[in-house]
Structures are given as structure tokens and as C-alpha cells.
């Protein structure tokens, strides 16, 4: 049975030390290869992956080659670095199913809104995680999984997950734990 994975901000070929050094790499080539390796160690060929923007920068040809080496059926939500010319490259990649500004879906009675940017989507006082729309996002390059400690704004970017994609089941578990943690802290 296929699984659902979420990630963001691969930044293939973005040759700036401020990006790859905080991720623990010495060069952009090392980062590109390790992201591909880590992704493919988790994601199967038939799995679904939502890649929430900023797929590549600088070298569109090499960036597209990196993208095409990734396992799974990939849905891309556009980020701030995803230009029109890059979108055409994404759509031509054999493993990319769709490219949109954002995605919205329901899974196991949970509601999700997937976007590159953190987006306030629900009432912070909601008693149940199933009564809000959970925003899955990237963009911030933060290592923190939750935006401003809000339990329904979950950072799926590589930076928050040691350069691995995160499984949707893990996202749900992390959000449930955060709801419980916040509930415990309020008493």
C-alpha cells in the first residue's frame, strides 16, 4: 500500500553556503546527492509525495535531473523560487503528477492545507485536531516543527527533518502530541 510523504525546500543546485552548511553539508553537490539518497531510502516508487516548493535554483537542467531521480509520484506546491520556466521543467519530469499553488485534502478525518508558506488555517482554541485544518508548510528553513508553537501549523521542510521527507502518519502523531502538550501546559 502506498504511503503519503510531505517535504519542502529541496533547493537542488542552490549553491549558497548559508543554505547547505546549516544542513550539515560541505558543498551543494554533497547536499543534492544526500537529499536524493535520504528521500529514496524512505519513499517507495508507488508512494505519493507532496513537495511544498523551492525545488531548485540556478541550474534548471541539473535540478530537473535531481528531481527525476526521486522516488514516488510527486505533487508540487509552488514556492517563491519556482519560476514559470522551472514549472515547465517540473511538469516534464516523469515522476511529477501535478503542480499547483497549494493543495487541500482530507485524510483519516483530518483536514490538510498544503502550501509553501505558513498559513493560519484554523482556530487555535479548537478542542480537537480534527476540527481544524492543519497547515503543512516549508519556506522558513526553521528546524522547529511547529510555527510559533501552534499545533496545526506543521513545518515539513527538510530543515526540520534532517533532510528527510516526513510521513503523513508521523505528522498526525506529532500534531496530536503537540495538542496534548499544549493542553497539559494550560493547567
N, C-alpha and C positions, 0 to 999 in steps of 0.2 A: 504494500500500500504506500502511495506517495505521501511525503511529508511536506509541510509548508515552512519555509525559511524566510527570514527577513534580514536585510542588511542595508548599508548605505555607505557612500563616500569611499568607494574603492580608489578613486583618484589615480587610475593607471596612468603612468608616464608623467605625472606631475612632479617634475624634478626640483623640488624645493626642500631643503633640509628641514625647514620648520614643519613640514608635513611628515616625512618618513622617519626622522630622528626620534620624535616623541613616541612613535610606534615601535621603536627599537631596532631600526634598520640603518645600515651604513650607506645605502645608495637606493635610488629609485628602482634599479633593476632587481636588487635583492628584495625590495618590498613587493614589486609586481609578482615575482615568482613565488614568494611565500604566501601572499594572499591567494593566488591560484591553488597552491598546494593545500592550504588550510581549508579553503572553500570546498575543494573536491574531496577532502578527507571526511567531510560531513554530509555534503549534498549528493544524492544519487541522481542518476541520469533522468529518472522519471519524476523527481521532486519538483515542486513549484517554489520559485524564489521571487520575492519582491525586492528589487534593488532600488532604494529610495534616493536616487540621484547622485550627481557628481561622479559619473562612471569613469571619465578620463579627462585629461588635459594635454595640451601641447601636441603630441604626435597621435593624430587620429588613426592612422594606419596601424601602428603598433598597439595602440589602445584597443582597437577593434580586435586585433589578433588575441590579446589577453582576454577580452570579453568572450570570444568564441571558444576559448579553452575551458570555460567554466561549465560544470555540470548543471543540469536542471533546465526547466522551462522558465525563462526569466521575463518578468514583468517590470518595466522601468517607470518609476515616477520621476519626473523631471526635477533637476536641481538647478542651482544658479550657474553652474558651469556647463550645462547641457545645451549647447547651441543648436541651431537648426541643422547645420552640417553634421554634427555628431548624431542627432536624432536619425538622420538618414542612414548613418553607419549602423546604429543600433537596430533599426528595422531590417537592414540587410543581413544581420548576423543570424546564423541558422538556429541559434538557441533562444533568441528573443521572440516572445509571443506578442507583446504589446508595449506601447509607450503612451503614457498619459500624464497629465499634470498631477493627479492623485488617484487613489483607489479607495473604495469603500466596500466592505463586505461583512457578512455575519458568519461566525464560526462557533459551533457549540453554544449557542445562545449569547455569545459575546459579540459586540459590535465594534468594528475597527475602521479607523480612517487613517490611511497611509499617505504620508506626504514627506517631502524633503525637509520642510521647515516644521519646528514645533508649533502645534496649533491647539489652542484651548478649545476643547470639543464637548465638555460636559460640566456638570455641577459638582464642585469639589465636596459638597456635603452629602452626596448620594450615599445611601446605606449599602448598596450592593454594586459590585463591579459590573454586573450585568445590566444595570440601569443607566450606564453611561456609555458614551462612545470613546473607546480607547484610541488615542493618537499614537501611532508608531511613526518615528521620525529619525532624521540624521542631522546633518548640517553643522551642528555645534562643535564637533570634534572634542566634546567633553568625554571624560572617562566615566562620568556618572550615568547610571542607567535611567534616572528619573529627572525630568526637568523641574527645577525648583521643588523637588521632593513630592511632586504631585503624582499619586498612584495610577493615574490614567494617561500620563504623558511619558511614554517609554522610548528611550534612545536606543535604536537598533544599529547605530553606526559601528563600523569596525573598531573605532577607537574605544568604545565602551565594552567590547567583547574580545579583546586580544587578537584582533584581526580575523575573527571567525564570524560567519553568519550565525544568527540565533534562531532556534526553532520556535515556532509559534506556541507550542505547548510550554516551553520554558518562559516565554513572555507572559503567558497567562499565570503561571505559577509565581513568577516574580511580582506581578501586579497584585495578585491575591495576598502575597506575603507583605507587600507594602501597605495595602489596605489594613491588614491586621496590625502591623507595626504602628501605623498612624492612629488606629483605634485605641491600642494599648497606651500610647503616649498621651492621649487626650484625657485619660482618667487619673 
